[in-house]
Amino acid sequence: MKNSIVLNNKTLHIISFDIPYPANYGGVIDVFYKIKSLKDEGFNIILHCFYKDRKPADILANLCREVHYYKREMNPYLTLVGKPFIVSSRKQPALFEIITKDSHPVLFEGIHTTYFIRDFKKAGKKCFVRTHNIEHRYYTELAKAEKSLIRRGFFKLESRKLEKYESALKLADGLITISEQDDEYFSDLHSNTVFISPFHPEPEFDTRSKNEKYVFYHGNLEVSENLKAAKFLINEVMPGLGFQLVIAGKAASKLDSITKGKSVVLVDSPKDEEMLKWASGATVHLLPTFQATGFKLKLIYSLYTAKVIIANSQMVDGTGLEHYAQVANSVSEWRQEITETMNSSENLPIIERNKALKDQVSNKSLSDKLIKFLR
């Protein structure tokens, strides 16, 4: 492999776009469980965290050799500079000074954190980037979903800047992509890429959980994409089917006004144990998405906790996990798959699926792949 390196004393700088704890949304879940897995493999992590409104977390000090925090510069003026705002707002000279004091390699979490990649390369650092998305496409989708004219304009401008800035990733010694589709895209930009799906919590499926005959959707309802998916299920898919829908996640109460009088249970901001109870007890997990970007971590959570998964193509395509889900795209397909699954009395091969998953997407298998790539 080109650009092979020796990890000095198993020490690695990781630059995170946000404080990765609590691990309660997609990107930071990947970062947190990656750190945890690398520590289990004997790594010394020097963690650098940018933040806007999150607070330092003691658990990170227990997992890492050092933890450094940097406040993001949220000056609106930065929207007018050439670099994308998500990059320019993470310019911190102190980070550059700390990282260039040693010879340890650097793992950038997301294009967001790569402001100094050119300078690090000039200083002789080995640099790797975890691409969490094809960001300019993601921001285009955000613009389409945004109702505010000002925010829509910002997302469109940011998308154009990100597409132009993307060439900076060529400076990296390697790119670690998050989905097969992203790997195909970034392989055209860089000769050294590897697809490693997201690191994640590994909940144990409760084999004693009873089939309570309800369908389940989970997600952070503060995210517009998840809110749209939940409303799709409530308003278009579930009416008239006669089955109860349980929606669990952060800010689920946002849906109060449209669920009154319907067979919908809202579980607002459940703790891990409560979420696992609802997830394991459901007959089927529903995973619609209208944004085919990146890798949806809720898919892996459902693979560990669901009896059956019904998802649309945008959720599973390019993940390498397509064969674990039943696919429905049109409203009529969703309704048919739900009805057939809920009325089925077949024994579901959960244990067998979980054994296969441990080989394919367990954090141990992912960290082994990551370490091999860095070396």
LOPALUM-754445 format. One record per residue (C-alpha): residue number from 1; residue in one letter; chain; x, y, z. Coordinates in nm, 2 decimals, m for minus. Layout:
N
+-----+---------+--------+--------+--------+--------+
! num ! residuo ! cadena !     c1 !     c2 !     c3 !
+-----+---------+--------+--------+--------+--------+
! NUM !       a !      A !      X !      Y !      Z !
...
+-----+---------+--------+--------+--------+--------+
# end
This chain:
375
+-----+---------+--------+--------+--------+--------+
! num ! residuo ! cadena !     c1 !     c2 !     c3 !
+-----+---------+--------+--------+--------+--------+
!   1 !       m !      A !   0.00 !   0.00 !   0.00 !
!   2 !       k !      A !   0.13 !   0.35 !  m0.09 !
!   3 !       n !      A !   0.21 !   0.59 !   0.19 !
!   4 !       s !      A !   0.24 !   0.31 !   0.45 !
!   5 !       i !      A !   0.34 !   0.43 !   0.80 !
!   6 !       v !      A !   0.44 !   0.30 !   1.13 !
!   7 !       l !      A !   0.21 !   0.43 !   1.41 !
!   8 !       n !      A !   0.47 !   0.55 !   1.66 !
!   9 !       n !      A !   0.39 !   0.40 !   2.00 !
!  10 !       k !      A !   0.04 !   0.34 !   1.87 !
!  11 !       t !      A !  m0.03 !   0.72 !   1.91 !
!  12 !       l !      A !  m0.27 !   0.91 !   1.69 !
!  13 !       h !      A !  m0.40 !   1.26 !   1.68 !
!  14 !       i !      A !  m0.78 !   1.27 !   1.61 !
!  15 !       i !      A !  m0.94 !   1.60 !   1.52 !
!  16 !       s !      A !  m1.31 !   1.59 !   1.58 !
!  17 !       f !      A !  m1.56 !   1.84 !   1.43 !
!  18 !       d !      A !  m1.75 !   1.84 !   1.76 !
!  19 !       i !      A !  m1.72 !   1.70 !   2.12 !
!  20 !       p !      A !  m1.80 !   1.33 !   2.06 !
!  21 !       y !      A !  m1.99 !   1.28 !   2.39 !
!  22 !       p !      A !  m2.27 !   1.23 !   2.45 !
!  23 !       a !      A !  m2.27 !   1.01 !   2.15 !
!  24 !       n !      A !  m2.63 !   1.10 !   2.05 !
!  25 !       y !      A !  m2.62 !   1.19 !   1.68 !
!  26 !       g !      A !  m2.47 !   1.03 !   1.36 !
!  27 !       g !      A !  m2.12 !   1.18 !   1.32 !
!  28 !       v !      A !  m2.02 !   1.19 !   1.69 !
!  29 !       i !      A !  m2.14 !   0.83 !   1.74 !
!  30 !       d !      A !  m1.89 !   0.72 !   1.48 !
!  31 !       v !      A !  m1.61 !   0.93 !   1.64 !
!  32 !       f !      A !  m1.68 !   0.82 !   2.00 !
!  33 !       y !      A !  m1.70 !   0.45 !   1.94 !
!  34 !       k !      A !  m1.39 !   0.47 !   1.71 !
!  35 !       i !      A !  m1.20 !   0.62 !   2.00 !
!  36 !       k !      A !  m1.33 !   0.36 !   2.23 !
!  37 !       s !      A !  m1.23 !   0.07 !   1.99 !
!  38 !       l !      A !  m0.89 !   0.21 !   1.93 !
!  39 !       k !      A !  m0.83 !   0.24 !   2.30 !
!  40 !       d !      A !  m0.93 !  m0.13 !   2.33 !
!  41 !       e !      A !  m0.66 !  m0.20 !   2.08 !
!  42 !       g !      A !  m0.40 !  m0.03 !   2.29 !
!  43 !       f !      A !  m0.39 !   0.31 !   2.11 !
!  44 !       n !      A !  m0.30 !   0.64 !   2.27 !
!  45 !       i !      A !  m0.53 !   0.90 !   2.13 !
!  46 !       i !      A !  m0.46 !   1.27 !   2.14 !
!  47 !       l !      A !  m0.80 !   1.41 !   2.08 !
!  48 !       h !      A !  m0.88 !   1.76 !   1.95 !
!  49 !       c !      A !  m1.24 !   1.87 !   1.97 !
!  50 !       f !      A !  m1.40 !   2.17 !   1.82 !
!  51 !       y !      A !  m1.73 !   2.28 !   1.97 !
!  52 !       k !      A !  m2.01 !   2.54 !   1.96 !
!  53 !       d !      A !  m2.25 !   2.46 !   2.24 !
!  54 !       r !      A !  m2.14 !   2.12 !   2.38 !
!  55 !       k !      A !  m1.95 !   2.09 !   2.70 !
!  56 !       p !      A !  m1.62 !   1.90 !   2.79 !
!  57 !       a !      A !  m1.68 !   1.54 !   2.88 !
!  58 !       d !      A !  m1.49 !   1.36 !   3.15 !
!  59 !       i !      A !  m1.53 !   1.02 !   2.98 !
!  60 !       l !      A !  m1.31 !   1.14 !   2.70 !
!  61 !       a !      A !  m1.02 !   1.21 !   2.94 !
!  62 !       n !      A !  m1.05 !   0.84 !   3.05 !
!  63 !       l !      A !  m1.03 !   0.72 !   2.69 !
!  64 !       c !      A !  m0.76 !   0.95 !   2.56 !
!  65 !       r !      A !  m0.41 !   1.03 !   2.65 !
!  66 !       e !      A !  m0.48 !   1.40 !   2.60 !
!  67 !       v !      A !  m0.80 !   1.60 !   2.52 !
!  68 !       h !      A !  m0.79 !   1.96 !   2.38 !
!  69 !       y !      A !  m1.10 !   2.17 !   2.33 !
!  70 !       y !      A !  m1.13 !   2.46 !   2.08 !
!  71 !       k !      A !  m1.42 !   2.70 !   2.05 !
!  72 !       r !      A !  m1.55 !   2.75 !   1.70 !
!  73 !       e !      A !  m1.54 !   3.10 !   1.56 !
!  74 !       m !      A !  m1.90 !   3.16 !   1.46 !
!  75 !       n !      A !  m1.84 !   3.51 !   1.32 !
!  76 !       p !      A !  m2.09 !   3.57 !   1.03 !
!  77 !       y !      A !  m1.81 !   3.74 !   0.84 !
!  78 !       l !      A !  m1.66 !   3.39 !   0.78 !
!  79 !       t !      A !  m1.95 !   3.32 !   0.54 !
!  80 !       l !      A !  m1.79 !   3.57 !   0.31 !
!  81 !       v !      A !  m1.44 !   3.42 !   0.29 !
!  82 !       g !      A !  m1.33 !   3.17 !   0.03 !
!  83 !       k !      A !  m1.32 !   2.85 !   0.24 !
!  84 !       p !      A !  m1.65 !   2.68 !   0.35 !
!  85 !       f !      A !  m1.79 !   2.81 !   0.68 !
!  86 !       i !      A !  m1.77 !   2.46 !   0.83 !
!  87 !       v !      A !  m1.39 !   2.47 !   0.76 !
!  88 !       s !      A !  m1.30 !   2.83 !   0.83 !
!  89 !       s !      A !  m1.49 !   2.84 !   1.16 !
!  90 !       r !      A !  m1.25 !   2.56 !   1.28 !
!  91 !       k !      A !  m0.93 !   2.75 !   1.23 !
!  92 !       q !      A !  m0.74 !   2.74 !   1.56 !
!  93 !       p !      A !  m0.36 !   2.82 !   1.56 !
!  94 !       a !      A !  m0.33 !   2.64 !   1.90 !
!  95 !       l !      A !  m0.43 !   2.31 !   1.73 !
!  96 !       f !      A !  m0.15 !   2.36 !   1.47 !
!  97 !       e !      A !   0.11 !   2.43 !   1.74 !
!  98 !       i !      A !   0.02 !   2.12 !   1.95 !
!  99 !       i !      A !   0.00 !   1.88 !   1.66 !
! 100 !       t !      A !   0.33 !   1.99 !   1.49 !
! 101 !       k !      A !   0.53 !   1.93 !   1.81 !
! 102 !       d !      A !   0.55 !   1.55 !   1.74 !
! 103 !       s !      A !   0.56 !   1.30 !   1.45 !
! 104 !       h !      A !   0.23 !   1.12 !   1.52 !
! 105 !       p !      A !  m0.01 !   1.09 !   1.23 !
! 106 !       v !      A !  m0.34 !   1.28 !   1.21 !
! 107 !       l !      A !  m0.69 !   1.16 !   1.15 !
! 108 !       f !      A !  m0.93 !   1.44 !   1.05 !
! 109 !       e !      A !  m1.29 !   1.36 !   1.13 !
! 110 !       g !      A !  m1.47 !   1.51 !   0.83 !
! 111 !       i !      A !  m1.37 !   1.77 !   0.58 !
! 112 !       h !      A !  m1.48 !   2.02 !   0.84 !
! 113 !       t !      A !  m1.16 !   1.98 !   1.04 !
! 114 !       t !      A !  m0.90 !   2.00 !   0.75 !
! 115 !       y !      A !  m0.82 !   2.37 !   0.76 !
! 116 !       f !      A !  m0.45 !   2.30 !   0.84 !
! 117 !       i !      A !  m0.41 !   1.99 !   0.61 !
! 118 !       r !      A !  m0.18 !   2.17 !   0.37 !
! 119 !       d !      A !   0.03 !   2.31 !   0.66 !
! 120 !       f !      A !   0.05 !   1.97 !   0.83 !
! 121 !       k !      A !   0.18 !   1.81 !   0.51 !
! 122 !       k !      A !   0.45 !   2.08 !   0.47 !
! 123 !       a !      A !   0.55 !   1.99 !   0.83 !
! 124 !       g !      A !   0.59 !   1.63 !   0.73 !
! 125 !       k !      A !   0.28 !   1.49 !   0.90 !
! 126 !       k !      A !   0.10 !   1.18 !   0.78 !
! 127 !       c !      A !  m0.27 !   1.28 !   0.73 !
! 128 !       f !      A !  m0.58 !   1.08 !   0.69 !
! 129 !       v !      A !  m0.94 !   1.20 !   0.65 !
! 130 !       r !      A !  m1.26 !   1.03 !   0.75 !
! 131 !       t !      A !  m1.52 !   1.15 !   0.50 !
! 132 !       h !      A !  m1.85 !   1.16 !   0.68 !
! 133 !       n !      A !  m2.04 !   1.26 !   0.37 !
! 134 !       i !      A !  m2.01 !   1.40 !   0.02 !
! 135 !       e !      A !  m2.06 !   1.73 !   0.19 !
! 136 !       h !      A !  m2.15 !   1.95 !  m0.11 !
! 137 !       r !      A !  m2.43 !   1.71 !  m0.20 !
! 138 !       y !      A !  m2.55 !   1.70 !   0.16 !
! 139 !       y !      A !  m2.57 !   2.08 !   0.17 !
! 140 !       t !      A !  m2.75 !   2.09 !  m0.16 !
! 141 !       e !      A !  m3.01 !   1.86 !   0.00 !
! 142 !       l !      A !  m3.03 !   2.08 !   0.31 !
! 143 !       a !      A !  m3.10 !   2.38 !   0.08 !
! 144 !       k !      A !  m3.39 !   2.19 !  m0.09 !
! 145 !       a !      A !  m3.55 !   2.11 !   0.25 !
! 146 !       e !      A !  m3.50 !   2.46 !   0.40 !
! 147 !       k !      A !  m3.80 !   2.70 !   0.41 !
! 148 !       s !      A !  m3.60 !   3.01 !   0.53 !
! 149 !       l !      A !  m3.47 !   3.20 !   0.23 !
! 150 !       i !      A !  m3.16 !   3.32 !   0.43 !
! 151 !       r !      A !  m3.07 !   2.97 !   0.54 !
! 152 !       r !      A !  m3.14 !   2.82 !   0.20 !
! 153 !       g !      A !  m2.90 !   3.08 !   0.05 !
! 154 !       f !      A !  m2.63 !   2.99 !   0.30 !
! 155 !       f !      A !  m2.67 !   2.62 !   0.23 !
! 156 !       k !      A !  m2.64 !   2.68 !  m0.15 !
! 157 !       l !      A !  m2.33 !   2.90 !  m0.11 !
! 158 !       e !      A !  m2.17 !   2.65 !   0.13 !
! 159 !       s !      A !  m2.24 !   2.37 !  m0.12 !
! 160 !       r !      A !  m2.06 !   2.55 !  m0.39 !
! 161 !       k !      A !  m1.76 !   2.63 !  m0.16 !
! 162 !       l !      A !  m1.74 !   2.27 !  m0.04 !
! 163 !       e !      A !  m1.73 !   2.13 !  m0.40 !
! 164 !       k !      A !  m1.45 !   2.37 !  m0.48 !
! 165 !       y !      A !  m1.26 !   2.30 !  m0.15 !
! 166 !       e !      A !  m1.29 !   1.92 !  m0.19 !
! 167 !       s !      A !  m0.97 !   1.91 !  m0.39 !
! 168 !       a !      A !  m0.78 !   1.97 !  m0.06 !
! 169 !       l !      A !  m0.85 !   1.61 !   0.02 !
! 170 !       k !      A !  m0.60 !   1.51 !  m0.24 !
! 171 !       l !      A !  m0.33 !   1.62 !   0.00 !
! 172 !       a !      A !  m0.42 !   1.34 !   0.25 !
! 173 !       d !      A !  m0.23 !   1.02 !   0.26 !
! 174 !       g !      A !  m0.56 !   0.83 !   0.25 !
! 175 !       l !      A !  m0.94 !   0.87 !   0.27 !
! 176 !       i !      A !  m1.16 !   0.66 !   0.49 !
! 177 !       t !      A !  m1.51 !   0.66 !   0.34 !
! 178 !       i !      A !  m1.83 !   0.59 !   0.52 !
! 179 !       s !      A !  m2.04 !   0.41 !   0.25 !
! 180 !       e !      A !  m1.97 !   0.21 !  m0.07 !
! 181 !       q !      A !  m2.13 !   0.50 !  m0.28 !
! 182 !       d !      A !  m1.90 !   0.75 !  m0.11 !
! 183 !       d !      A !  m1.60 !   0.53 !  m0.17 !
! 184 !       e !      A !  m1.68 !   0.51 !  m0.54 !
! 185 !       y !      A !  m1.71 !   0.89 !  m0.55 !
! 186 !       f !      A !  m1.39 !   0.96 !  m0.36 !
! 187 !       s !      A !  m1.19 !   0.70 !  m0.55 !
! 188 !       d !      A !  m1.20 !   0.93 !  m0.84 !
! 189 !       l !      A !  m1.05 !   1.21 !  m0.63 !
! 190 !       h !      A !  m0.78 !   1.00 !  m0.44 !
! 191 !       s !      A !  m0.59 !   0.69 !  m0.53 !
! 192 !       n !      A !  m0.59 !   0.56 !  m0.17 !
! 193 !       t !      A !  m0.93 !   0.51 !  m0.02 !
! 194 !       v !      A !  m1.10 !   0.25 !   0.20 !
! 195 !       f !      A !  m1.46 !   0.20 !   0.29 !
! 196 !       i !      A !  m1.52 !   0.15 !   0.67 !
! 197 !       s !      A !  m1.88 !   0.17 !   0.78 !
! 198 !       p !      A !  m1.95 !   0.38 !   1.10 !
! 199 !       f !      A !  m1.85 !   0.27 !   1.45 !
! 200 !       h !      A !  m2.15 !   0.24 !   1.67 !
! 201 !       p !      A !  m2.30 !   0.11 !   2.00 !
! 202 !       e !      A !  m2.35 !  m0.26 !   2.00 !
! 203 !       p !      A !  m2.67 !  m0.32 !   2.19 !
! 204 !       e !      A !  m2.75 !  m0.68 !   2.27 !
! 205 !       f !      A !  m3.08 !  m0.79 !   2.13 !
! 206 !       d !      A !  m3.31 !  m0.90 !   2.41 !
! 207 !       t !      A !  m3.42 !  m1.25 !   2.30 !
! 208 !       r !      A !  m3.68 !  m1.25 !   2.58 !
! 209 !       s !      A !  m3.86 !  m0.94 !   2.44 !
! 210 !       k !      A !  m4.22 !  m1.01 !   2.34 !
! 211 !       n !      A !  m4.36 !  m0.93 !   2.01 !
! 212 !       e !      A !  m4.60 !  m0.65 !   2.10 !
! 213 !       k !      A !  m4.74 !  m0.60 !   1.75 !
! 214 !       y !      A !  m4.63 !  m0.24 !   1.69 !
! 215 !       v !      A !  m4.41 !  m0.08 !   1.43 !
! 216 !       f !      A !  m4.12 !   0.14 !   1.53 !
! 217 !       y !      A !  m3.94 !   0.45 !   1.40 !
! 218 !       h !      A !  m3.65 !   0.61 !   1.58 !
! 219 !       g !      A !  m3.44 !   0.92 !   1.52 !
! 220 !       n !      A !  m3.35 !   1.27 !   1.63 !
! 221 !       l !      A !  m3.66 !   1.47 !   1.54 !
! 222 !       e !      A !  m3.47 !   1.79 !   1.56 !
! 223 !       v !      A !  m3.32 !   1.69 !   1.23 !
! 224 !       s !      A !  m3.54 !   1.80 !   0.94 !
! 225 !       e !      A !  m3.48 !   1.48 !   0.74 !
! 226 !       n !      A !  m3.60 !   1.27 !   1.03 !
! 227 !       l !      A !  m3.90 !   1.49 !   1.09 !
! 228 !       k !      A !  m4.00 !   1.46 !   0.73 !
! 229 !       a !      A !  m3.96 !   1.07 !   0.74 !
! 230 !       a !      A !  m4.18 !   1.05 !   1.06 !
! 231 !       k !      A !  m4.45 !   1.27 !   0.91 !
! 232 !       f !      A !  m4.44 !   1.05 !   0.60 !
! 233 !       l !      A !  m4.51 !   0.74 !   0.81 !
! 234 !       i !      A !  m4.78 !   0.91 !   1.02 !
! 235 !       n !      A !  m4.97 !   1.08 !   0.73 !
! 236 !       e !      A !  m4.92 !   0.86 !   0.43 !
! 237 !       v !      A !  m4.81 !   0.51 !   0.53 !
! 238 !       m !      A !  m4.99 !   0.41 !   0.85 !
! 239 !       p !      A !  m5.35 !   0.54 !   0.82 !
! 240 !       g !      A !  m5.60 !   0.26 !   0.79 !
! 241 !       l !      A !  m5.35 !  m0.02 !   0.85 !
! 242 !       g !      A !  m5.47 !  m0.08 !   1.21 !
! 243 !       f !      A !  m5.13 !  m0.11 !   1.37 !
! 244 !       q !      A !  m4.97 !   0.11 !   1.64 !
! 245 !       l !      A !  m4.67 !   0.32 !   1.54 !
! 246 !       v !      A !  m4.41 !   0.40 !   1.81 !
! 247 !       i !      A !  m4.18 !   0.70 !   1.74 !
! 248 !       a !      A !  m3.88 !   0.73 !   1.97 !
! 249 !       g !      A !  m3.61 !   0.99 !   1.98 !
! 250 !       k !      A !  m3.49 !   1.33 !   2.07 !
! 251 !       a !      A !  m3.77 !   1.59 !   2.04 !
! 252 !       a !      A !  m4.03 !   1.34 !   1.95 !
! 253 !       s !      A !  m4.29 !   1.57 !   2.11 !
! 254 !       k !      A !  m4.25 !   1.79 !   1.81 !
! 255 !       l !      A !  m4.51 !   1.56 !   1.65 !
! 256 !       d !      A !  m4.77 !   1.61 !   1.92 !
! 257 !       s !      A !  m5.00 !   1.82 !   1.70 !
! 258 !       i !      A !  m5.02 !   1.58 !   1.41 !
! 259 !       t !      A !  m5.06 !   1.26 !   1.62 !
! 260 !       k !      A !  m5.37 !   1.34 !   1.83 !
! 261 !       g !      A !  m5.64 !   1.09 !   1.77 !
! 262 !       k !      A !  m5.41 !   0.85 !   1.58 !
! 263 !       s !      A !  m5.26 !   0.52 !   1.69 !
! 264 !       v !      A !  m4.92 !   0.68 !   1.75 !
! 265 !       v !      A !  m4.71 !   0.66 !   2.07 !
! 266 !       l !      A !  m4.43 !   0.93 !   2.11 !
! 267 !       v !      A !  m4.13 !   0.84 !   2.33 !
! 268 !       d !      A !  m3.95 !   1.17 !   2.38 !
! 269 !       s !      A !  m3.57 !   1.16 !   2.44 !
! 270 !       p !      A !  m3.55 !   0.81 !   2.58 !
! 271 !       k !      A !  m3.25 !   0.68 !   2.77 !
! 272 !       d !      A !  m3.05 !   0.40 !   2.62 !
! 273 !       e !      A !  m3.22 !   0.13 !   2.82 !
! 274 !       e !      A !  m3.57 !   0.26 !   2.73 !
! 275 !       m !      A !  m3.48 !   0.29 !   2.36 !
! 276 !       l !      A !  m3.35 !  m0.06 !   2.36 !
! 277 !       k !      A !  m3.67 !  m0.19 !   2.52 !
! 278 !       w !      A !  m3.89 !  m0.03 !   2.26 !
! 279 !       a !      A !  m3.66 !  m0.13 !   1.97 !
! 280 !       s !      A !  m3.64 !  m0.49 !   2.08 !
! 281 !       g !      A !  m4.01 !  m0.52 !   2.14 !
! 282 !       a !      A !  m4.13 !  m0.40 !   1.80 !
! 283 !       t !      A !  m4.24 !  m0.64 !   1.53 !
! 284 !       v !      A !  m4.08 !  m0.43 !   1.26 !
! 285 !       h !      A !  m3.86 !  m0.12 !   1.23 !
! 286 !       l !      A !  m3.94 !   0.13 !   0.96 !
! 287 !       l !      A !  m3.65 !   0.32 !   0.81 !
! 288 !       p !      A !  m3.75 !   0.56 !   0.54 !
! 289 !       t !      A !  m3.52 !   0.85 !   0.43 !
! 290 !       f !      A !  m3.54 !   1.11 !   0.16 !
! 291 !       q !      A !  m3.17 !   1.20 !   0.16 !
! 292 !       a !      A !  m2.94 !   0.94 !   0.01 !
! 293 !       t !      A !  m2.62 !   1.09 !   0.16 !
! 294 !       g !      A !  m2.36 !   0.93 !   0.39 !
! 295 !       f !      A !  m2.45 !   0.63 !   0.60 !
! 296 !       k !      A !  m2.75 !   0.63 !   0.84 !
! 297 !       l !      A !  m2.64 !   0.49 !   1.17 !
! 298 !       k !      A !  m3.00 !   0.41 !   1.26 !
! 299 !       l !      A !  m2.97 !   0.13 !   1.01 !
! 300 !       i !      A !  m2.69 !  m0.04 !   1.21 !
! 301 !       y !      A !  m2.88 !   0.02 !   1.54 !
! 302 !       s !      A !  m3.19 !  m0.15 !   1.38 !
! 303 !       l !      A !  m2.98 !  m0.44 !   1.25 !
! 304 !       y !      A !  m2.87 !  m0.51 !   1.61 !
! 305 !       t !      A !  m3.22 !  m0.46 !   1.77 !
! 306 !       a !      A !  m3.50 !  m0.53 !   1.51 !
! 307 !       k !      A !  m3.68 !  m0.85 !   1.43 !
! 308 !       v !      A !  m3.76 !  m0.72 !   1.08 !
! 309 !       i !      A !  m3.65 !  m0.40 !   0.90 !
! 310 !       i !      A !  m3.84 !  m0.23 !   0.62 !
! 311 !       a !      A !  m3.64 !   0.04 !   0.45 !
! 312 !       n !      A !  m3.64 !   0.23 !   0.12 !
! 313 !       s !      A !  m3.36 !   0.21 !  m0.13 !
! 314 !       q !      A !  m3.21 !   0.55 !  m0.02 !
! 315 !       m !      A !  m3.15 !   0.41 !   0.33 !
! 316 !       v !      A !  m2.97 !   0.08 !   0.23 !
! 317 !       d !      A !  m2.81 !   0.13 !  m0.11 !
! 318 !       g !      A !  m2.43 !   0.15 !  m0.09 !
! 319 !       t !      A !  m2.41 !   0.02 !   0.26 !
! 320 !       g !      A !  m2.33 !  m0.34 !   0.19 !
! 321 !       l !      A !  m2.62 !  m0.43 !   0.42 !
! 322 !       e !      A !  m2.90 !  m0.43 !   0.17 !
! 323 !       h !      A !  m2.98 !  m0.80 !   0.21 !
! 324 !       y !      A !  m3.07 !  m0.75 !   0.57 !
! 325 !       a !      A !  m3.38 !  m0.54 !   0.50 !
! 326 !       q !      A !  m3.70 !  m0.56 !   0.31 !
! 327 !       v !      A !  m3.72 !  m0.28 !   0.06 !
! 328 !       a !      A !  m4.02 !  m0.06 !   0.00 !
! 329 !       n !      A !  m4.02 !   0.27 !  m0.20 !
! 330 !       s !      A !  m4.38 !   0.37 !  m0.29 !
! 331 !       v !      A !  m4.65 !   0.43 !  m0.03 !
! 332 !       s !      A !  m4.83 !   0.12 !  m0.15 !
! 333 !       e !      A !  m4.51 !  m0.09 !  m0.12 !
! 334 !       w !      A !  m4.46 !   0.03 !   0.24 !
! 335 !       r !      A !  m4.82 !  m0.05 !   0.33 !
! 336 !       q !      A !  m4.80 !  m0.40 !   0.17 !
! 337 !       e !      A !  m4.47 !  m0.49 !   0.34 !
! 338 !       i !      A !  m4.59 !  m0.37 !   0.68 !
! 339 !       t !      A !  m4.92 !  m0.56 !   0.65 !
! 340 !       e !      A !  m4.76 !  m0.88 !   0.54 !
! 341 !       t !      A !  m4.49 !  m0.86 !   0.81 !
! 342 !       m !      A !  m4.73 !  m0.78 !   1.09 !
! 343 !       n !      A !  m4.96 !  m1.07 !   1.00 !
! 344 !       s !      A !  m4.68 !  m1.32 !   0.95 !
! 345 !       s !      A !  m4.63 !  m1.59 !   1.22 !
! 346 !       e !      A !  m4.28 !  m1.70 !   1.09 !
! 347 !       n !      A !  m3.99 !  m1.75 !   1.32 !
! 348 !       l !      A !  m3.75 !  m1.47 !   1.26 !
! 349 !       p !      A !  m3.37 !  m1.56 !   1.24 !
! 350 !       i !      A !  m3.25 !  m1.28 !   1.47 !
! 351 !       i !      A !  m2.97 !  m1.48 !   1.63 !
! 352 !       e !      A !  m2.82 !  m1.59 !   1.30 !
! 353 !       r !      A !  m2.83 !  m1.24 !   1.16 !
! 354 !       n !      A !  m2.66 !  m1.10 !   1.47 !
! 355 !       k !      A !  m2.38 !  m1.36 !   1.44 !
! 356 !       a !      A !  m2.32 !  m1.25 !   1.08 !
! 357 !       l !      A !  m2.33 !  m0.89 !   1.18 !
! 358 !       k !      A !  m2.05 !  m0.94 !   1.43 !
! 359 !       d !      A !  m1.82 !  m1.05 !   1.15 !
! 360 !       q !      A !  m1.92 !  m0.77 !   0.91 !
! 361 !       v !      A !  m1.98 !  m0.45 !   1.12 !
! 362 !       s !      A !  m1.86 !  m0.51 !   1.47 !
! 363 !       n !      A !  m1.65 !  m0.24 !   1.61 !
! 364 !       k !      A !  m1.36 !  m0.49 !   1.65 !
! 365 !       s !      A !  m1.37 !  m0.58 !   1.28 !
! 366 !       l !      A !  m1.39 !  m0.21 !   1.18 !
! 367 !       s !      A !  m1.10 !  m0.11 !   1.40 !
! 368 !       d !      A !  m0.89 !  m0.40 !   1.26 !
! 369 !       k !      A !  m0.96 !  m0.27 !   0.91 !
! 370 !       l !      A !  m0.88 !   0.09 !   1.01 !
! 371 !       i !      A !  m0.55 !   0.01 !   1.18 !
! 372 !       k !      A !  m0.44 !  m0.20 !   0.88 !
! 373 !       f !      A !  m0.52 !   0.10 !   0.65 !
! 374 !       l !      A !  m0.32 !   0.35 !   0.87 !
! 375 !       r !      A !  m0.02 !   0.12 !   0.87 !
+-----+---------+--------+--------+--------+--------+
# end
